[in-house]
């Protein structure tokens, strides 16, 4: 799973078997999204956090 932080938006993609799944957009703080995901993902799930620093 990859989270891309762009300005005030977080975009979520997930990757499985070399394919990218649908993108979702969130407008909540990163800490709240990670707390939500940590309750629902298994321990082996990997989350990559990418920050878009374009101005």
C-alpha positions, 0 to 999 in steps of 0.5 A, spaced: 500 500 500 502 506 498 500 513 501 502 519 497 501 526 500 500 532 496 498 538 499 492 537 503 490 530 500 492 523 501 492 519 495 492 511 497 494 506 492 495 498 493 499 493 489 498 486 489 501 481 484 504 487 480 497 490 479 495 497 482 488 497 485 483 503 485 486 510 488 482 513 494 483 520 496 482 522 503 482 529 506 484 527 514 490 528 517 495 522 516 495 520 523 488 519 523 488 515 517 494 510 519 490 509 526 484 507 522 488 502 517 492 499 523 486 497 526 484 493 519 490 491 516 494 484 518 501 485 521 505 483 514 501 489 511 506 494 508 505 501 508 509 506 504 509 514 505 511 518 499 511 526 500 510 530 494 514 536 495 512 540 488 510 547 490 
